[in-house]
Structure formats: C-alpha cells, structure tokens
Amino acid sequence: IGSRPPRKTKKSDSKSAAQKKAAASTAAASKRSSKYRGVTRHRRSGRWEAHIWVRETGKQVYLGGYELEEHAAEAYDVAALKCKGKKVKTNFDVSRYSELIQYMDTISLEELVMAVRRQSQGFARGSSRYRGVT
C-alpha cells in the first residue's frame, strides 16, 4: 500500500500569520476601485459613488455620485463623523471638517445625508424624501 507524504504542521508553514494578513490586505486593495474608504467607481457611468454602512439601521446609505474621487471621499468622511464619532478613520485629516463637526450635533443623520447628496452631481434639486414626490 502506498505511503502518503508527510503533512505540514503549523510550525513548518513558510509564511507567518502577519505576512498572510498583509498579503491579503494588499490583494484586497488592488481589487478595490478607489484608494479611499467608502468610495467606489460606478461601472457604467464611471462616476465615483460614496456609501456608508449605518450600524443602527443595518443598511448601506448612498451618499451621492461625484465626478471627482476626492469629493466622494469627503462625503464619506462627513457621514462617518456623524455616524461613528470623531475617532473614526477618515480619508482626510479630521481638522479639514472642524467647522462641520460643531454643526453636526444640531442635525439628524437623515438631514446630513440629504445635504451631502445635494452636493453631488446627478441629484435632483428640491426633491422630497418621499418616493414620487418632487
């Protein structure tokens, strides 16, 4: 009866856990469509879109479509600061949003999302939050 080759043990693995994690993160980054957090490129239009996951609702919120990748990243940052607090990882330095941070406590997340979407290209001005109503 044929013999099997010896099995590798965890100690004999050539890559450490840290090396595997680093390789996985660089592979994931190369598959991403943007270098910024919360930003993706729309397949058909080629515009940059910003999205954020809101933990309280368990849903992803669309923040708008932008011509420039940096504008979409700023939209994500503003929403992340409102949803997740001042300690959240942002695309740009938090000092960039110092004036907005003071104002954020006075508005709801829904109002902030609508304001951010109004800054995007391709958002109908003056539309209602209700479907079919302008």
GROMACS elastic network, one bead per residue, 0.5 to 0.9 nm:
[ bonds ]
;  ai    aj funct       b0    kb
    4     7     6  0.84173   500
    8    11     6  0.80913   500
    8    12     6  0.61462   500
    8    13     6  0.70349   500
    9    12     6  0.53814   500
    9    13     6  0.68153   500
   10    13     6  0.55083   500
   11    14     6  0.83534   500
   12    15     6  0.88892   500
   13    16     6  0.72232   500
   15    18     6  0.80492   500
   15    19     6  0.59050   500
   15    20     6  0.63942   500
   16    19     6  0.52006   500
   16    20     6  0.63141   500
   16    21     6  0.86807   500
   17    20     6  0.51072   500
   17    21     6  0.61418   500
   17    22     6  0.86189   500
   18    21     6  0.50900   500
   18    22     6  0.61505   500
   18    23     6  0.85895   500
   19    22     6  0.51142   500
   19    23     6  0.61402   500
   19    24     6  0.85717   500
   20    23     6  0.50995   500
   20    24     6  0.61206   500
   20    25     6  0.86541   500
   21    24     6  0.50630   500
   21    25     6  0.61847   500
   21    26     6  0.86961   500
   22    25     6  0.51609   500
   22    26     6  0.62541   500
   22    27     6  0.85570   500
   23    26     6  0.52730   500
   23    27     6  0.61249   500
   23    28     6  0.86088   500
   24    27     6  0.50623   500
   24    28     6  0.61319   500
   24    29     6  0.85831   500
   25    28     6  0.50267   500
   25    29     6  0.60840   500
   25    30     6  0.86308   500
   26    30     6  0.61881   500
   26    31     6  0.87384   500
   27    30     6  0.52104   500
   27    31     6  0.65228   500
   27    32     6  0.89422   500
   28    31     6  0.51957   500
   28    32     6  0.64022   500
   29    32     6  0.51554   500
   29    33     6  0.83318   500
   29    34     6  0.84120   500
   29    35     6  0.75381   500
   30    33     6  0.79125   500
   31    34     6  0.89089   500
   32    35     6  0.72010   500
   32    40     6  0.75874   500
   33    36     6  0.88480   500
   33    39     6  0.78163   500
   33    40     6  0.54983   500
   33    41     6  0.58080   500
   34    37     6  0.76037   500
   34    38     6  0.85318   500
   34    39     6  0.59740   500
   34    40     6  0.56811   500
   34    41     6  0.69729   500
   34    48     6  0.85144   500
   34    69     6  0.75993   500
   35    39     6  0.79137   500
   35    40     6  0.89763   500
   35    69     6  0.88519   500
   36    39     6  0.57660   500
   36    40     6  0.83513   500
   36    69     6  0.79369   500
   36    70     6  0.79755   500
   36    72     6  0.86649   500
   36    73     6  0.60021   500
   36    90     6  0.88286   500
   36    91     6  0.59978   500
   37    40     6  0.86305   500
   37    50     6  0.87609   500
   37    73     6  0.68376   500
   37    76     6  0.75292   500
   37    77     6  0.84949   500
   37    89     6  0.87033   500
   37    90     6  0.74268   500
   37    91     6  0.62709   500
   38    49     6  0.82529   500
   38    50     6  0.55727   500
   38    51     6  0.54207   500
   38    52     6  0.60425   500
   38    53     6  0.88425   500
   38    72     6  0.81654   500
   38    73     6  0.68391   500
   38    75     6  0.89976   500
   38    76     6  0.58768   500
   38    77     6  0.84150   500
   38    91     6  0.89077   500
   39    48     6  0.66151   500
   39    49     6  0.55859   500
   39    51     6  0.65434   500
   39    52     6  0.88520   500
   39    69     6  0.73925   500
   39    72     6  0.62058   500
   39    73     6  0.60709   500
   39    76     6  0.74021   500
   40    47     6  0.85186   500
   40    48     6  0.57365   500
   40    49     6  0.53358   500
   40    50     6  0.65513   500
   40    51     6  0.81115   500
   40    69     6  0.85156   500
   40    72     6  0.86729   500
   41    44     6  0.89000   500
   41    45     6  0.83927   500
   41    46     6  0.58469   500
   41    47     6  0.57591   500
   41    49     6  0.60508   500
   41    50     6  0.88864   500
   41    69     6  0.84283   500
   42    45     6  0.57199   500
   42    47     6  0.54325   500
   42    48     6  0.60878   500
   42    49     6  0.65973   500
   42    65     6  0.84199   500
   43    46     6  0.56996   500
   43    47     6  0.81163   500
   44    47     6  0.83027   500
   45    48     6  0.87577   500
   46    67     6  0.84075   500
   47    65     6  0.61657   500
   47    66     6  0.57694   500
   47    67     6  0.53490   500
   47    68     6  0.75927   500
   47    69     6  0.81509   500
   48    64     6  0.83885   500
   48    65     6  0.55076   500
   48    66     6  0.50076   500
   48    67     6  0.60604   500
   48    68     6  0.65397   500
   48    69     6  0.55510   500
   48    70     6  0.88563   500
   48    71     6  0.84994   500
   48    72     6  0.62704   500
   48    73     6  0.89959   500
   49    62     6  0.77771   500
   49    63     6  0.71853   500
   49    64     6  0.57067   500
   49    66     6  0.60834   500
   49    67     6  0.87861   500
   49    69     6  0.80547   500
   49    72     6  0.59974   500
   49    73     6  0.87222   500
   50    61     6  0.86308   500
   50    62     6  0.63070   500
   50    63     6  0.51040   500
   50    64     6  0.58266   500
   50    65     6  0.66747   500
   50    66     6  0.80975   500
   50    71     6  0.89051   500
   50    72     6  0.51593   500
   50    73     6  0.67845   500
   50    74     6  0.88178   500
   50    75     6  0.66380   500
   50    76     6  0.58217   500
   51    60     6  0.65244   500
   51    61     6  0.55101   500
   51    63     6  0.53816   500
   51    64     6  0.76810   500
   51    72     6  0.87605   500
   51    75     6  0.86557   500
   51    76     6  0.66194   500
   52    59     6  0.84417   500
   52    60     6  0.55276   500
   52    61     6  0.53341   500
   52    62     6  0.68446   500
   52    63     6  0.74620   500
   52    76     6  0.66245   500
   52    79     6  0.73514   500
   52    80     6  0.72442   500
   53    57     6  0.85598   500
   53    58     6  0.69815   500
   53    59     6  0.57465   500
   53    61     6  0.61638   500
   53    80     6  0.89381   500
   54    57     6  0.57723   500
   54    58     6  0.57475   500
   54    59     6  0.56774   500
   54    60     6  0.61313   500
   54    61     6  0.69993   500
   54    80     6  0.88754   500
   54    83     6  0.68229   500
   54    84     6  0.85778   500
   55    59     6  0.71241   500
   55    60     6  0.88034   500
   55    83     6  0.82794   500
   55    84     6  0.88387   500
   56    59     6  0.81357   500
   56    83     6  0.89420   500
   57    60     6  0.84784   500
   61   113     6  0.82274   500
   62    65     6  0.86060   500
   62   113     6  0.82182   500
   62   117     6  0.82021   500
   63    72     6  0.80323   500
   63    75     6  0.66743   500
   63    76     6  0.71792   500
   63    79     6  0.81695   500
   63   113     6  0.62718   500
   63   114     6  0.80678   500
   63   116     6  0.63752   500
   63   117     6  0.54070   500
   63   120     6  0.80956   500
   64    72     6  0.74883   500
   64    75     6  0.80359   500
   64   113     6  0.89315   500
   64   116     6  0.73120   500
   64   118     6  0.79890   500
   64   119     6  0.80267   500
   64   120     6  0.53660   500
   64   121     6  0.74800   500
   64   122     6  0.79160   500
   64   123     6  0.74204   500
   65    72     6  0.70811   500
   65   117     6  0.79751   500
   65   120     6  0.56007   500
   65   121     6  0.60163   500
   65   122     6  0.67594   500
   65   123     6  0.81496   500
   66    69     6  0.68840   500
   66    70     6  0.86723   500
   66    71     6  0.64025   500
   66    72     6  0.57648   500
   66   119     6  0.86668   500
   66   120     6  0.54209   500
   66   121     6  0.56296   500
   66   122     6  0.81278   500
   67    70     6  0.89158   500
   67    71     6  0.77196   500
   67    72     6  0.82358   500
   67   120     6  0.83554   500
   67   121     6  0.72356   500
   68    71     6  0.54459   500
   68    72     6  0.67778   500
   68    73     6  0.89265   500
   69    72     6  0.52850   500
   69    73     6  0.63206   500
   69    74     6  0.88214   500
   70    74     6  0.62277   500
   70    75     6  0.86914   500
   70    91     6  0.88756   500
   71    74     6  0.50708   500
   71    75     6  0.63120   500
   71    76     6  0.87568   500
   71   120     6  0.82980   500
   72    75     6  0.50549   500
   72    76     6  0.63589   500
   72    77     6  0.87128   500
   72   120     6  0.81685   500
   73    76     6  0.51123   500
   73    77     6  0.62204   500
   73    78     6  0.87949   500
   73    90     6  0.84983   500
   73    91     6  0.62929   500
   73    92     6  0.81045   500
   74    78     6  0.62549   500
   74    79     6  0.86752   500
   74    90     6  0.86045   500
   74    91     6  0.72998   500
   74    92     6  0.75165   500
   75    78     6  0.53470   500
   75    79     6  0.63856   500
   75    80     6  0.86004   500
   75   113     6  0.88870   500
   75   116     6  0.61848   500
   75   117     6  0.83160   500
   75   119     6  0.87074   500
   75   120     6  0.87509   500
   76    79     6  0.52319   500
   76    80     6  0.59536   500
   76    81     6  0.85631   500
   76    90     6  0.80460   500
   76    91     6  0.81854   500
   77    80     6  0.50186   500
   77    81     6  0.61066   500
   77    82     6  0.86679   500
   77    88     6  0.88022   500
   77    89     6  0.83358   500
   77    90     6  0.53633   500
   77    91     6  0.64277   500
   77    92     6  0.75557   500
   77    94     6  0.84833   500
   77    97     6  0.86455   500
   78    81     6  0.52558   500
   78    82     6  0.64704   500
   78    83     6  0.88029   500
   78    90     6  0.86607   500
   78    97     6  0.74787   500
   78   100     6  0.79495   500
   78   101     6  0.83911   500
   78   112     6  0.84352   500
   78   116     6  0.81981   500
   79    82     6  0.51381   500
   79    83     6  0.60948   500
   79    84     6  0.82978   500
   79   109     6  0.77656   500
   79   112     6  0.72510   500
   79   113     6  0.70434   500
   79   116     6  0.81820   500
   80    83     6  0.50738   500
   80    84     6  0.54634   500
   80    85     6  0.70874   500
   80    86     6  0.85050   500
   80    88     6  0.68679   500
   80    89     6  0.82711   500
   80    90     6  0.74680   500
   81    84     6  0.55596   500
   81    86     6  0.54926   500
   81    87     6  0.79356   500
   81    88     6  0.65653   500
   81    89     6  0.88164   500
   81    90     6  0.80391   500
   81    94     6  0.87504   500
   81   101     6  0.76027   500
   81   104     6  0.85768   500
   82    85     6  0.58375   500
   82    86     6  0.79697   500
   82   101     6  0.80206   500
   82   104     6  0.65162   500
   82   105     6  0.80902   500
   82   108     6  0.86486   500
   82   109     6  0.68041   500
   82   112     6  0.81575   500
   83   109     6  0.72332   500
   84    87     6  0.75877   500
   84    88     6  0.60349   500
   85    88     6  0.59608   500
   86    89     6  0.85717   500
   86    94     6  0.78772   500
   86   101     6  0.82945   500
   87    90     6  0.88318   500
   89    92     6  0.87275   500
   89    94     6  0.89462   500
   90    93     6  0.68870   500
   90    94     6  0.70550   500
   91    94     6  0.86907   500
   92    95     6  0.85051   500
   92    96     6  0.72439   500
   93    96     6  0.57961   500
   93    97     6  0.79967   500
   94    97     6  0.55770   500
   94    98     6  0.68449   500
   95    98     6  0.50973   500
   95    99     6  0.86078   500
   96    99     6  0.81217   500
   96   100     6  0.88413   500
   97   100     6  0.52435   500
   97   101     6  0.61313   500
   97   102     6  0.89970   500
   98   101     6  0.52583   500
   98   102     6  0.68353   500
   99   102     6  0.56701   500
   99   103     6  0.68741   500
  100   103     6  0.50976   500
  100   104     6  0.60833   500
  101   104     6  0.51776   500
  101   105     6  0.74677   500
  102   105     6  0.66450   500
  102   106     6  0.83138   500
  103   106     6  0.57974   500
  103   107     6  0.73756   500
  104   107     6  0.56369   500
  104   108     6  0.77926   500
  104   109     6  0.86320   500
  104   112     6  0.78549   500
  105   108     6  0.77129   500
  107   110     6  0.82065   500
  107   111     6  0.62018   500
  107   112     6  0.66993   500
  108   111     6  0.52519   500
  108   112     6  0.63030   500
  108   113     6  0.87087   500
  109   112     6  0.50077   500
  109   113     6  0.61091   500
  109   114     6  0.86266   500
  110   113     6  0.51392   500
  110   114     6  0.62781   500
  110   115     6  0.86740   500
  111   114     6  0.51648   500
  111   115     6  0.62084   500
  111   116     6  0.86584   500
  112   115     6  0.50741   500
  112   116     6  0.61412   500
  112   117     6  0.85565   500
  113   116     6  0.51018   500
  113   117     6  0.60694   500
  113   118     6  0.85887   500
  114   117     6  0.50878   500
  114   118     6  0.62032   500
  114   119     6  0.88822   500
  114   129     6  0.83609   500
  115   118     6  0.51629   500
  115   119     6  0.67236   500
  116   119     6  0.53059   500
  116   120     6  0.69053   500
  117   120     6  0.51971   500
  117   121     6  0.82291   500
  117   122     6  0.89228   500
  117   123     6  0.65577   500
  118   121     6  0.77187   500
  118   122     6  0.86866   500
  118   123     6  0.60187   500
  118   124     6  0.77973   500
  118   125     6  0.68025   500
  118   126     6  0.87278   500
  119   123     6  0.80330   500
  120   123     6  0.62941   500
  121   124     6  0.86908   500
  122   125     6  0.89574   500
  123   127     6  0.85683   500
  124   127     6  0.60635   500
  124   134     6  0.87738   500
  125   134     6  0.88738   500
  126   134     6  0.67399   500
  127   130     6  0.83492   500
  127   133     6  0.68904   500
  128   131     6  0.73764   500
  128   132     6  0.81570   500
  128   133     6  0.56355   500
  128   134     6  0.51971   500
  129   132     6  0.89863   500
  129   133     6  0.77267   500
  129   134     6  0.85231   500
  130   133     6  0.57381   500
  130   134     6  0.81944   500
  131   134     6  0.83794   500
